[in-house]
Amino acid sequence: MQEEDPTEKILAFARHVGKEGDAPETVARNRAWIDAAGRPTDEGHELLRALDEQKAQGAVYRLDP
């Protein structure tokens, strides 16, 4: 399985938190997740770490039917 590009992960998340009609690149730049060249910033890498932590925590908890 190929690892997804960090910028693509950030842009995918930006699609969910932006307003309808906002370009994900604009949302990510406004939140300082990517720089003007489209590369992840320190804040962008922090966002990715937080998202990965949430994914890992979700795997720990399971509801019994």
Residue frames relative to the residue before (quaternion, step in Angstrom):
aa qw qx qy qz dx dy dz
M 1.0000 0.0000 0.0000 0.0000 0.00 0.00 0.00
Q 0.3623 -0.7524 0.5162 0.1902 3.57 -0.78 1.02
E 0.4657 -0.6743 0.5047 0.2716 3.56 -1.00 0.91
E 0.4355 -0.6971 0.5099 0.2537 3.56 -0.94 0.93
D 0.5689 -0.6036 0.4543 0.3252 3.55 -1.10 0.82
P 0.5314 -0.6519 0.4291 0.3294 3.64 -0.86 0.90
T 0.6398 0.5193 -0.3379 0.4547 3.59 0.97 -0.78
E 0.6469 0.5167 -0.3224 0.4590 3.59 0.97 -0.79
K 0.6216 0.5286 -0.3407 0.4671 3.60 1.05 -0.71
I 0.6539 0.5101 -0.3073 0.4666 3.56 0.96 -0.91
L 0.6783 0.4878 -0.2991 0.4610 3.58 0.88 -0.89
A 0.6143 0.5354 -0.3518 0.4607 3.60 1.04 -0.69
F 0.6611 0.4827 -0.3075 0.4852 3.59 0.98 -0.81
A 0.6332 0.5453 -0.3290 0.4398 3.59 0.99 -0.82
R 0.5886 0.5678 -0.3674 0.4429 3.61 1.12 -0.60
H 0.6926 0.4880 -0.2727 0.4558 3.58 1.07 -0.75
V 0.7572 0.3919 -0.2196 0.4742 3.58 1.02 -0.68
G 0.5932 0.5771 -0.3659 0.4257 3.58 1.24 -0.25
K 0.5703 -0.5640 0.4655 0.3741 3.53 -1.31 0.21
E 0.6294 -0.5244 0.4065 0.4045 3.54 -1.20 0.50
G 0.7841 0.2954 -0.2447 0.4880 3.55 -0.86 0.98
D 0.5816 0.5610 -0.3831 0.4475 3.60 1.23 -0.26
A 0.4362 -0.6697 0.5315 0.2805 3.56 -0.97 0.83
P 0.5253 -0.6524 0.4342 0.3315 3.61 -0.87 0.85
E 0.5970 0.5621 -0.3626 0.4429 3.60 1.10 -0.63
T 0.6520 0.5105 -0.3082 0.4684 3.58 1.00 -0.83
V 0.6393 0.5179 -0.3201 0.4697 3.58 0.94 -0.88
A 0.6873 0.4869 -0.2866 0.4565 3.59 0.84 -0.99
R 0.6566 0.4889 -0.3202 0.4769 3.61 0.98 -0.73
N 0.6490 0.5247 -0.3180 0.4498 3.60 0.94 -0.85
R 0.7221 0.3961 -0.2327 0.5173 3.58 1.12 -0.62
A 0.4574 -0.7243 0.4040 0.3207 3.58 1.38 0.21
W 0.3712 0.7235 -0.4986 0.3003 3.59 1.07 0.71
I 0.7643 0.1257 -0.0992 0.6246 3.58 1.23 -0.50
D 0.4489 -0.6756 0.5105 0.2854 3.55 -1.21 0.53
A 0.7603 -0.3890 0.2652 0.4475 3.57 -1.31 -0.02
A 0.6828 0.4638 -0.2791 0.4907 3.59 1.17 -0.56
G 0.5638 -0.6305 0.3722 0.3821 3.60 1.29 -0.03
R 0.5107 0.6316 -0.4261 0.3983 3.59 1.25 0.29
P 0.5549 -0.6093 0.4394 0.3575 3.60 -1.04 0.70
T 0.3284 -0.7157 0.5880 0.1852 3.55 -1.08 0.85
D 0.7059 -0.3865 0.3352 0.4899 3.56 -1.29 -0.15
E 0.6418 0.5185 -0.3183 0.4669 3.58 1.02 -0.80
G 0.6319 0.5345 -0.3215 0.4601 3.57 1.07 -0.74
H 0.6612 0.4850 -0.3031 0.4855 3.57 0.99 -0.81
E 0.6101 0.5365 -0.3403 0.4736 3.57 1.12 -0.67
L 0.6232 0.5314 -0.3285 0.4704 3.59 1.01 -0.80
L 0.6677 0.5015 -0.3059 0.4572 3.60 0.88 -0.92
R 0.6346 0.5152 -0.3349 0.4688 3.60 0.99 -0.77
A 0.6562 0.5118 -0.3124 0.4582 3.58 0.94 -0.87
L 0.6541 0.5022 -0.3149 0.4699 3.59 0.98 -0.81
D 0.6439 0.5128 -0.3212 0.4683 3.59 1.00 -0.78
E 0.6356 0.5246 -0.3270 0.4625 3.59 1.03 -0.78
Q 0.6404 0.5158 -0.3265 0.4661 3.59 0.99 -0.78
K 0.6396 0.5215 -0.3259 0.4613 3.56 0.99 -0.82
A 0.6651 0.5004 -0.3006 0.4657 3.58 0.95 -0.87
Q 0.6537 0.5049 -0.3167 0.4663 3.59 0.99 -0.79
G 0.6250 0.5485 -0.3394 0.4397 3.58 1.03 -0.71
A 0.6517 0.5168 -0.3144 0.4576 3.55 1.10 -0.63
V 0.6181 0.5626 -0.3417 0.4297 3.59 1.18 -0.49
Y 0.7415 0.3861 -0.2113 0.5065 3.57 0.97 -0.84
R 0.0601 0.7791 -0.6211 0.0609 3.53 -0.96 0.92
L 0.3114 -0.7398 0.5654 0.1898 3.53 -0.93 0.89
D 0.3609 -0.7113 0.5604 0.2229 3.54 -0.95 0.91
P 0.4885 -0.6809 0.4557 0.3002 3.58 -0.90 0.84
